[in-house]
Amino acid sequence: MRWSNLGGDGADDGPGALFGTDVVTRTLDTPEFRGITFHEVRAKTIVNRVPGASRMPFEWTVNPYRGCTHACVYCFARKTHGYLDLDTGLGFDTQIVVKVNAPEALRRELAAPRWRGEHIAMGTNVDCYQRAEGRYRLMPGIISALRERANPFSVLTKGTLILRDLELLREAAAVTDVGVSMSVGFLDHELWRTVEPGTPSPARRLDAVRTLTGHGIPCGVLMAPVIPFLGDSPEQLRATVRAVAASGATSVTPLVLHLRPGAREWFTAWLARHHPHLVRRYETMYADGAYAPKWYQRRITRQVHEYATEFGIGPTGPGRHRRIPAAPPQDPGPTPPQATQLTLL
């Protein structure tokens, strides 16, 4: 594998410069991890600068894993597995690179004189609360390191495992700006089982939103992806927004499916197996690149915002966060808190 060969001077030599020479590969014969291989590495760096050409609204990320057992067929991060000479299809789902020293590496980088305490986003490449996190428990150390430095951060996830770290998130949010978002693009059970086979169900994710908000941690929903011709009817969009509002989420923001190289090929193969009649329509819609046409994106955004207004939940806007008190509420009560407009990422 390309990344087993190390460029020793720390320069940006490509993927090989990311990890040390010692790689431990583990396969586990347990039902939860059967068929999955873990490559345990020690990362040279853990805080990554987002490329200037990126559309992301943040500059720095932390990604303790590469590859993702969520196995979402549309995941835009699939191409990154190719940088390590790993397969971007099934290999992305089953060959997981684990940066086992992520918490200690983060503490070192946050303490460096050059670090200015900028916002750090997590879960924006692969999910930091995927199933592997249940085994490796890297996020408690990462959140603790950020809390100790009062460094602002945000987490985007499909993983209900985030509830394990609820109290750590509360402690961090008492000293710095913390944003939490859950990704829920649709409610359709059959669509979920085939397109996001390794994730908790949309209903369970919304239950996690309800728990987070009920314990004083504001949580928004990134309604992503909205999948053309499969999850984008007005009835589907309205039902999803209604469920998001009922969960107590502080905001809802739609994001239409985009198909970058790596993800595009894997998604198209899935589409040909499950919905062959849609292949030509997708070829037409995405003929100009990775993104759906602007008119389609605007239509989806307008509809979601209309339903959000109907159900009393606000869309997000850039650069706003909320700090929460350290003391947990005595009794969150059975009903979700009133929705308010809040930016989480």
SULCORZI-V974425 format. One record per residue. RES is the residue in three letters. NEAR is the number of other C-alpha atoms within 10 Angstrom. Layout:
res: [RES RES]
near: [NEAR NEAR]
//
This chain:
res: [MET ARG TRP SER ASN LEU GLY GLY ASP GLY ALA ASP ASP GLY PRO GLY ALA LEU PHE GLY THR ASP VAL VAL THR ARG THR LEU ASP THR PRO GLU PHE ARG GLY ILE THR PHE HIS GLU VAL ARG ALA LYS THR ILE VAL ASN ARG VAL PRO GLY ALA SER ARG MET PRO PHE GLU TRP THR VAL ASN PRO TYR ARG GLY CYS THR HIS ALA CYS VAL TYR CYS PHE ALA ARG LYS THR HIS GLY TYR LEU ASP LEU ASP THR GLY LEU GLY PHE ASP THR GLN ILE VAL VAL LYS VAL ASN ALA PRO GLU ALA LEU ARG ARG GLU LEU ALA ALA PRO ARG TRP ARG GLY GLU HIS ILE ALA MET GLY THR ASN VAL ASP CYS TYR GLN ARG ALA GLU GLY ARG TYR ARG LEU MET PRO GLY ILE ILE SER ALA LEU ARG GLU ARG ALA ASN PRO PHE SER VAL LEU THR LYS GLY THR LEU ILE LEU ARG ASP LEU GLU LEU LEU ARG GLU ALA ALA ALA VAL THR ASP VAL GLY VAL SER MET SER VAL GLY PHE LEU ASP HIS GLU LEU TRP ARG THR VAL GLU PRO GLY THR PRO SER PRO ALA ARG ARG LEU ASP ALA VAL ARG THR LEU THR GLY HIS GLY ILE PRO CYS GLY VAL LEU MET ALA PRO VAL ILE PRO PHE LEU GLY ASP SER PRO GLU GLN LEU ARG ALA THR VAL ARG ALA VAL ALA ALA SER GLY ALA THR SER VAL THR PRO LEU VAL LEU HIS LEU ARG PRO GLY ALA ARG GLU TRP PHE THR ALA TRP LEU ALA ARG HIS HIS PRO HIS LEU VAL ARG ARG TYR GLU THR MET TYR ALA ASP GLY ALA TYR ALA PRO LYS TRP TYR GLN ARG ARG ILE THR ARG GLN VAL HIS GLU TYR ALA THR GLU PHE GLY ILE GLY PRO THR GLY PRO GLY ARG HIS ARG ARG ILE PRO ALA ALA PRO PRO GLN ASP PRO GLY PRO THR PRO PRO GLN ALA THR GLN LEU THR LEU LEU]
near: [9 14 19 17 15 18 18 12 8 13 9 10 12 13 18 20 22 22 22 17 15 12 16 12 14 12 13 12 10 9 7 10 16 11 13 19 17 20 18 20 23 19 17 15 18 22 18 13 12 14 10 8 6 9 8 13 11 16 15 17 20 22 19 25 26 23 30 26 24 24 22 22 23 23 28 20 20 31 20 18 21 17 16 18 13 19 19 24 21 15 20 25 23 20 23 23 23 25 24 18 18 25 21 15 19 20 18 13 14 20 13 10 7 8 9 10 14 13 16 21 26 22 21 17 20 22 24 27 26 25 20 22 19 13 9 12 14 22 21 16 17 18 19 17 21 21 23 14 15 17 21 20 27 19 22 26 24 27 24 20 18 23 15 12 12 16 14 17 23 22 19 26 24 18 19 20 20 29 25 24 26 25 22 25 25 26 19 16 11 9 15 18 14 14 19 20 15 19 21 19 20 23 17 14 23 25 17 21 29 24 20 23 22 23 21 19 25 29 29 34 30 24 23 18 19 23 17 17 10 13 18 18 15 13 9 16 21 21 16 24 31 17 17 32 27 21 28 27 30 28 28 30 23 25 17 21 19 19 20 18 14 20 22 21 16 19 19 20 15 17 17 13 11 13 12 13 11 15 16 10 13 15 12 10 16 15 12 10 14 16 16 19 14 9 9 14 16 12 11 21 17 13 17 22 20 17 20 22 13 14 17 18 27 24 22 20 14 11 11 13 20 16 16 20 15 15 11 15 11 7 8 14 10 8 11 19 19 14 21 16 17 24 24 27 26]
//
